[in-house]
Amino acid sequence: MATTVGTDLSRDRISNLADSTLVTILSRLCMDEAARCSILSSRWRHLFPCTLLNFRAFTRSGRNVVKAVTSILAAYPDKPVLSLRTGMLFFRPQDQTAVDVWLRDLSNRGIEELSLWFGFDEKRRPIPESLFACNSLRRLHVINGTFPDTTEAAAASLARLTKIELSDVRISQNSINSLLSQCTVLEHLTIKFTGRLDSLRLRSRSLKVLNSTGDFEKLVIDDAPNLERVVDKLMNQRKVHIEVVYAPKLEFLGYVGMSNEIGIGDTISKGEIMRVETLMPRIKTLAVEMSYMKEGYTTWFMQLLRLFPHMETLYITQRDSSYMVEFTAPGSWEMRRPIPCIMNHLEKVVFEVFRGHKWEMEMAKFFHRRSDFLKTMEFHCMDDKSKEDYGGPPSEQWVRKQKKLLCLDGRAAGDALFQFFKRPLAEDHHEHCDDERYQRYYYRDMYDV
């Protein structure tokens, strides 16, 4: 941008910025935009090759991205590429060779971060085996592809990976096992795969976070000494057997529900029947699905809580969410014997979707009356009384009524804070709750009543 200073003296303030700042600006643009900006000024022209350090390989012009990327890499054969991120490329069968060439080329340029988005294609194009040549990779993200069969020898070439994200990707159990055993510094694994597995078995000395969704019957945490978080927002909707053999640092587990079998050491939970013999004292946060239309749901819930004596934060979601469903199975919220986490540790309860149903009110009152340490209850509200208003935020009058009903005399948590939000909790909350930007905007939709 040129501005007039003094007597007709023009100054281009943007071009006076440092090279590193201009490269950062160009790197945030798509391919076409970065190229056009580079042509406009001789000051910018020599900077375009530097954008390949963080190469954003997508375009808004509709041109053939695969051909363009191939041409750019060929034009600058000696430039390092630390990261390559693609948009929805909609790879054609004839593009498979080009992607193979990219990966072999990038393996010689010190590639550390690779993101391949193959578009929405039911065929899920295969990822070339030349991926295993990229032995400098630290982060890998693939959307809508088929992962190559992975032996331990092949996986060993990816030993520097610290983060793997596979979304809508077909991958075999053997390939997962090979990656876990050979990627010895892997800390974050996201697998949102298609197809069916008998089981997902974790054996990793380095893994800290598992985020998974998929059609499998068993989740076995066999040997994971550093595992801190397990997030599977669909696990509660399947009859998945959860078995925790060794995970001494596990602090978050979710979602679990009455359809899950839970095995922790010698403890087995199946529906409302539970034998509490082994506890998980490290768990600080638990996400639970309440099946409030199933008989015995309150008994099952109280028994579940006894497994986690030091739990501090509890998230509650529900499966029976239709606006027409108001039936609640009979169940008592009388606590016949103490529940350690409620009596000594529980500080925060979050209703991820709050509709003001009978069971929600009774559960909220239960925590409010029984928990001596409760500091906060969050209610993420949703209006589902009619098809016309479905999904909209309830009125402030409705919120005031709920607060009045919940603030009871003689409660244990006398100073508990009630916070009502205008929307349900974000579906990916547990994936991003530690992100600073997400935290900054978390309370912007809260009612001021």
C-alpha positions in Angstrom: 0.0 0.0 0.0 1.5 3.3 -1.1 0.8 6.5 1.0 1.8 10.1 0.4 4.3 11.6 2.8 5.4 15.2 2.7 5.6 16.6 -0.8 4.3 13.8 -3.1 6.8 11.3 -1.7 5.3 7.8 -2.0 6.2 5.1 0.4 5.3 1.4 0.1 4.9 0.4 3.7 4.3 -3.3 3.1 7.3 -3.7 0.9 9.4 -2.1 3.7 8.6 -5.0 6.0 11.3 -7.6 6.7 11.6 -10.6 4.4 10.5 -13.0 7.1 7.3 -11.1 7.6 6.5 -10.9 3.9 7.1 -14.7 3.5 4.8 -15.3 6.4 2.1 -13.3 4.6 2.6 -15.1 1.4 2.6 -18.5 3.1 -0.9 -17.9 4.4 -2.2 -17.4 0.9 -3.3 -20.2 -1.5 -1.0 -21.0 -4.4 -2.5 -18.6 -7.0 -2.8 -15.6 -4.7 0.8 -16.0 -3.5 2.0 -16.2 -7.2 0.0 -13.1 -8.2 1.4 -11.1 -5.2 4.9 -12.1 -6.2 4.4 -10.8 -9.7 3.2 -7.3 -8.6 6.4 -6.1 -7.1 10.1 -6.8 -7.7 10.6 -6.5 -3.9 8.3 -9.6 -3.5 9.4 -11.5 -6.6 12.3 -13.3 -5.1 10.4 -14.3 -2.0 8.0 -16.8 -3.6 10.4 -19.7 -3.4 10.7 -19.1 0.3 7.0 -19.9 0.7 7.7 -23.5 -0.2 9.0 -23.9 3.4 5.3 -23.9 4.3 3.6 -24.8 1.0 -0.2 -24.5 0.9 -1.0 -26.5 -2.2 -4.6 -25.4 -3.0 -6.2 -22.9 -5.2 -9.5 -21.0 -5.6 -9.3 -20.7 -9.3 -10.3 -24.3 -10.2 -7.1 -25.0 -12.0 -5.4 -28.4 -11.9 -3.7 -28.3 -8.5 -1.8 -31.6 -9.0 -0.2 -30.3 -12.2 0.6 -26.9 -10.6 2.3 -28.5 -7.6 4.3 -30.7 -9.9 5.4 -27.7 -11.9 6.3 -25.6 -8.9 8.4 -28.4 -7.3 10.2 -28.9 -10.6 10.9 -25.2 -10.9 12.6 -25.0 -7.5 14.3 -28.3 -7.1 16.8 -27.2 -4.4 14.4 -25.4 -2.1 13.6 -27.0 1.2 9.9 -27.9 2.0 9.2 -28.3 5.7 5.4 -28.6 5.3 3.0 -29.4 2.5 -0.8 -29.0 3.0 -3.3 -29.8 0.3 -6.9 -28.8 -0.1 -9.5 -31.1 -1.6 -7.6 -32.3 -4.6 -10.1 -34.8 -6.0 -7.3 -37.0 -7.3 -8.0 -38.8 -10.5 -6.6 -42.2 -11.1 -4.0 -40.7 -13.5 -2.8 -38.4 -10.7 -1.5 -41.3 -8.6 1.9 -41.2 -10.2 2.2 -37.5 -9.6 1.6 -37.9 -5.8 4.2 -40.7 -5.7 6.7 -38.3 -7.4 5.8 -35.5 -4.8 6.5 -37.8 -1.9 9.9 -39.1 -3.3 10.8 -35.4 -4.0 9.8 -34.2 -0.6 11.7 -37.0 1.1 14.9 -35.2 0.0 13.8 -31.8 1.1 13.5 -32.4 4.8 9.6 -32.5 4.9 8.4 -32.5 8.5 4.6 -31.9 8.2 2.4 -33.5 5.5 -1.3 -33.0 5.0 -3.0 -34.8 2.1 -6.7 -34.3 1.5 -8.0 -36.6 -1.2 -11.4 -35.0 -1.4 -14.7 -36.8 -1.0 -14.3 -39.9 -3.0 -15.8 -43.2 -1.9 -13.0 -45.1 -3.6 -10.5 -43.5 -1.2 -7.4 -43.3 -3.3 -4.4 -45.3 -2.0 -1.6 -43.4 -0.4 1.6 -44.3 -2.3 4.2 -46.4 -0.4 6.7 -43.7 -1.2 5.3 -42.1 2.0 7.7 -44.4 3.9 10.6 -42.6 2.2 9.8 -39.4 4.1 11.8 -40.3 7.2 12.0 -36.7 8.4 8.2 -36.5 8.9 7.0 -35.3 12.4 3.3 -34.7 11.7 1.1 -36.6 9.2 -2.5 -35.8 8.4 -4.5 -37.7 5.8 -8.2 -37.2 4.9 -10.1 -39.8 2.8 -7.4 -42.1 1.6 -6.3 -45.7 2.0 -3.2 -46.2 4.1 -0.7 -48.6 2.6 -0.1 -52.0 4.3 2.6 -51.2 6.9 5.2 -53.7 8.1 7.3 -52.9 11.1 10.3 -52.3 8.8 8.3 -49.7 6.8 6.9 -48.1 9.9 10.4 -47.7 11.3 11.1 -45.2 8.6 8.5 -42.9 10.1 10.0 -43.2 13.6 10.2 -39.4 14.0 6.4 -38.9 13.9 5.0 -37.2 17.0 1.4 -36.8 15.6 -0.7 -38.9 13.2 -4.2 -37.8 12.1 -6.2 -40.2 9.9 -9.7 -39.1 9.0 -12.0 -41.3 6.9 -9.1 -43.5 6.2 -9.0 -47.2 5.6 -6.2 -48.8 7.6 -5.7 -52.3 8.8 -5.1 -53.5 12.4 -1.6 -54.7 11.5 -0.7 -51.3 10.1 -1.9 -49.6 13.3 0.1 -52.0 15.4 3.2 -51.4 13.3 3.0 -47.7 13.6 2.4 -47.8 17.3 5.4 -50.1 17.9 7.9 -48.3 15.6 6.9 -44.7 16.1 8.6 -44.4 19.5 8.1 -40.7 20.0 4.4 -40.6 18.8 2.3 -38.6 21.3 -1.0 -37.9 19.5 -2.9 -40.4 17.4 -6.2 -39.6 15.7 -7.9 -42.5 13.9 -11.3 -41.8 12.4 -11.3 -44.7 10.1 -13.8 -46.5 7.8 -14.3 -50.2 7.6 -14.5 -52.6 10.5 -11.9 -53.9 13.0 -12.3 -56.6 15.6 -10.4 -54.5 18.1 -8.2 -51.5 18.6 -5.3 -52.5 20.9 -2.9 -49.9 22.2 0.7 -50.7 22.9 2.8 -47.6 22.9 5.3 -46.3 25.5 5.1 -42.7 24.2 1.4 -42.1 23.2 -0.3 -39.4 25.3 -3.6 -38.8 23.4 -5.9 -41.2 21.5 -8.8 -39.7 19.5 -10.7 -42.4 17.7 -14.0 -43.2 16.0 -14.6 -46.4 14.1 -16.5 -49.6 13.9 -14.6 -51.8 16.3 -15.9 -54.1 19.1 -13.1 -53.8 21.6 -10.7 -51.1 22.8 -7.8 -52.6 24.8 -5.3 -50.2 26.4 -2.7 -52.9 26.9 0.6 -51.0 27.7 0.4 -47.2 27.6 2.4 -45.8 30.4 2.2 -42.2 29.2 -1.4 -42.2 27.9 -3.3 -39.2 29.4 -6.5 -38.9 27.2 -8.8 -41.3 25.4 -11.5 -39.5 23.4 -14.1 -41.4 21.3 -17.4 -39.6 20.9 -19.1 -42.5 19.2 -17.9 -45.3 21.5 -20.9 -44.9 23.8 -23.2 -45.6 20.8 -21.7 -49.1 20.2 -21.4 -52.1 22.3 -17.6 -51.6 22.7 -15.8 -53.5 25.4 -13.3 -51.2 27.0 -10.4 -52.9 28.8 -7.7 -50.9 30.6 -4.7 -53.1 31.5 -2.0 -50.6 32.1 -2.4 -46.8 31.7 -1.3 -45.3 35.0 -1.4 -41.6 33.8 -4.8 -41.8 32.1 -6.7 -38.6 33.2 -9.6 -38.4 30.7 -11.9 -41.1 29.4 -14.9 -40.5 27.2 -17.5 -41.3 26.1 -18.8 -44.2 28.1 -22.3 -45.4 28.4 -24.6 -48.3 29.4 -23.9 -50.1 26.2 -20.2 -50.4 27.0 -18.5 -53.2 28.9 -15.7 -51.7 31.0 -12.9 -53.8 32.3 -10.3 -52.2 34.6 -8.1 -54.7 36.2 -10.4 -57.1 38.0 -13.4 -54.7 37.7 -16.1 -55.5 35.1 -19.0 -53.2 34.3 -21.8 -54.4 32.1 -25.0 -52.4 32.0 -26.3 -51.8 35.6 -24.2 -54.7 37.0 -20.8 -53.8 38.3 -18.2 -55.3 40.6 -16.0 -52.6 42.0 -12.7 -54.1 42.9 -10.1 -52.0 41.1 -10.2 -48.2 40.8 -8.7 -45.7 38.5 -7.4 -43.0 40.8 -5.7 -41.0 38.1 -8.8 -40.2 36.1 -9.7 -36.5 36.7 -12.2 -36.0 33.8 -14.9 -38.4 32.6 -17.4 -38.0 29.8 -20.6 -40.1 30.2 -23.6 -40.8 28.0 -26.8 -41.1 30.0 -29.4 -43.5 28.6 -32.2 -42.1 30.7 -34.9 -44.2 29.0 -33.2 -47.4 30.2 -34.3 -48.8 33.5 -31.6 -48.8 36.2 -29.7 -45.9 34.6 -29.2 -44.1 38.0 -27.9 -47.2 39.6 -25.4 -47.8 36.8 -24.3 -44.2 36.9 -23.6 -44.2 40.6 -21.7 -47.5 40.4 -19.6 -46.1 37.5 -18.6 -43.0 39.5 -17.1 -45.3 42.2 -14.5 -46.4 39.7 -13.0 -42.9 39.7 -12.5 -41.7 43.3 -10.5 -38.6 42.4 -12.6 -37.3 39.5 -12.8 -33.5 39.4 -14.8 -32.8 36.1 -17.8 -34.7 34.7 -19.3 -34.2 31.3 -22.9 -35.5 30.7 -24.4 -36.1 27.3 -27.5 -38.0 26.2 -28.4 -40.3 23.4 -32.2 -40.0 23.5 -32.2 -36.4 22.2 -35.4 -36.2 20.1 -37.6 -33.2 20.9 -40.5 -35.6 21.2 -38.9 -37.7 23.9 -39.8 -36.8 27.4 -40.2 -40.2 29.0 -37.8 -40.9 31.8 -37.3 -44.5 33.2 -37.8 -44.8 36.9 -34.7 -44.4 39.0 -33.7 -43.1 42.4 -31.0 -40.5 43.0 -30.7 -41.4 46.7 -27.1 -42.2 47.5 -27.2 -45.3 49.6 -23.5 -45.3 50.3 -20.8 -42.6 49.8 -19.3 -42.0 46.4 -15.7 -40.8 47.0 -15.4 -38.4 44.1 -18.7 -36.6 44.9 -17.9 -36.3 48.6 -14.2 -35.2 48.2 -13.2 -34.1 44.7 -15.9 -33.2 42.1 -15.6 -29.5 41.2 -17.3 -29.2 37.8 -20.3 -30.8 36.1 -21.1 -30.0 32.4 -24.4 -30.8 30.8 -23.3 -30.8 27.1 -26.9 -30.5 25.9 -29.4 -29.2 28.4 -33.1 -29.3 27.6 -34.6 -28.9 31.1 -35.9 -32.5 31.1 -36.9 -34.2 34.3 -33.8 -36.4 34.6 -31.5 -33.5 34.0 -33.1 -31.4 36.7 -32.9 -34.4 39.2 -29.3 -35.1 38.3 -28.3 -31.4 38.7 -30.1 -31.3 42.1 -28.3 -34.5 43.1 -24.9 -33.0 42.5 -25.9 -29.7 44.1 -27.1 -31.3 47.3 -24.4 -33.9 47.7 -21.1 -32.4 46.5 -19.2 -30.4 49.1 -16.6 -29.3 46.6 -18.7 -28.4 43.6 -17.7 -25.0 42.2 -19.4 -24.8 38.7 -22.2 -26.4 36.8 -22.5 -25.6 33.1 -25.7 -26.0 31.2 -25.3 -25.8 27.4 -28.9 -25.2 26.4 -31.0 -26.2 23.4 -34.6 -25.6 22.7 -36.3 -28.7 21.3 -39.9 -28.2 22.3 -41.0 -27.9 18.8 -39.8 -28.5 15.2 -40.0 -24.8 14.6 -37.6 -23.9 17.4 -35.4 -27.0 17.3 -31.8 -26.1 17.8 -32.4 -22.5 18.8 -31.3 -20.9 22.1 -34.0 -20.8 24.8 -35.3 -17.4 26.0 -33.7 -15.6 28.9 -37.0 -16.1 30.8 -36.6 -19.9 30.4 -33.1 -19.7 31.8 -34.2 -17.6 34.8 -36.8 -20.2 35.5 -34.2 -23.1 35.4 -31.9 -21.2 37.7 -34.7 -20.6 40.2 -35.6 -24.3 40.2 -32.0 -25.3 40.7 -31.1 -22.9 43.5 -32.4 -24.9 46.5 -32.0 -24.2 50.2 -30.0 -26.6 52.4 -27.7 -27.6 49.5 -24.1 -28.8 50.1 -22.6 -26.7 47.3 -23.6 -23.4 48.7 -21.3 -21.3 46.5 -21.7 -23.3 43.3 -21.9 -21.1 40.2 -24.5 -21.9 37.5 -23.5 -20.9 34.0 -26.0 -21.2 31.1 -24.9 -21.2 27.5 -26.9 -20.4 24.3 -25.7 -23.5 22.4 -24.8 -27.1 23.0 -21.2 -27.9 23.7 -19.1 -28.1 20.6 -18.9 -31.7 19.3 -15.1 -31.4 19.1 -14.7 -29.8 22.5 -12.6 -32.5 24.0 -10.2 -32.4 21.0 -9.6 -28.7 21.3 -10.3 -27.8 24.9 -6.6 -27.1 25.6 -6.3 -24.8 22.6 -5.7 -21.2 23.7 -7.9 -19.7 21.0 -10.8 -22.1 21.7 -10.6 -21.2 25.4 -10.7 -17.5 24.6 -14.0 -17.8 22.8 -15.6 -20.4 25.1 -17.7 -18.0 27.2 -18.8 -15.7 24.5 -22.2 -17.4 24.1 -23.1 -17.4 27.8 -26.3 -15.9 29.1 -26.0 -12.8 31.2 -28.8 -13.5 33.6 
